[in-house]
Amino acid sequence: MLFSIVVLSLMFSTQVTAIPNYIIMSWLGWIDTYWAIILPAFAYPLGLYLMKQFIEQIPMALIESAKIDGANEYRIFWSIVMPLVKPAWFTLIILLFQMLWATDGGSFIYSEELKTMHFAMGQIIQGGIARAGVAAAVALLLMIVPVVLFVITQSQIIQTMASSGIKE
């Protein structure tokens, strides 16, 4: 049932859930803090779906053999399951970073000193068509960090996938 709720939540865009999110953040007292942007990312439905599907691919024979060897549930989870789902973690980190990097925080952050870089750069390019060169420079600056992060983690993802292939 919980998995069905997660899959159904993938249908809703952020615009649909903006008002309930604002009400919850206001109730928690997180308006005008970075927590209002960071903590909801932990309930990212695509991440939950990705991790569940990736963990289901782990062979039960591997987990059963660890139980036979005397490992408890926590040991199995941290020593066997978590290293095998490293590619999913790196993929999730890339997706979440790109999502958080592109947010402007406009619905939760109102003070100028807490505005995100994306919002500040957006204010620079609002000068109109005369600022087309500035807009291109801003787009380049905003694109560099996610691209560098992807290039760095891409090699780790490929290496992890190549070394963790298990066949039954």
C-alpha positions, 0 to 999 in steps of 0.5 A: 500500500505504501508503495502504491502511495509513492507511485501515485505521488509521482503523478503530482507536480510541484505546483499541485503540492505547493499550497500543502507544502507551504502550510506544513512548512509554516506549521513547522516554523521553517518559512525563511530557512533553508530547512524548508528546501532541504528536508522535503528532498528526503521524501523525494518519491522518485528516489523512494521508487528507485531505491525500492526497485534497485533493492528488489534486484538483489538475489535472495540467495545472497541474503539467505547465505548471510543469514546462514553465516549468522549475520543479523538483519542490520549486518545484512543491510549495512554490509551486503545490501548498501554496497550493492545499491551504490549505483542507485545512491549515486544516481539519486544524489545526482537527481536530488542535487540537480533538483535542489540546485535549480530551486529558487526557494521563492515560496519558502525564503523571503529574506534577501540574505537567504536567497539561493544562487539560482534566484540571485542569478535569475534577478540578474537576467531580468533586465530584458533582451539587452542582457542576452549575453549576461543571460548566457553567462548566468546559464553557463555558471548555473550549469557548471556545478551540476555537470562537474558533479555528474562527471565526477560521479559518473566514473564511480557509478560505472565502476560500481556497476561493473564490479558489483554484477552478481548472477544467480 
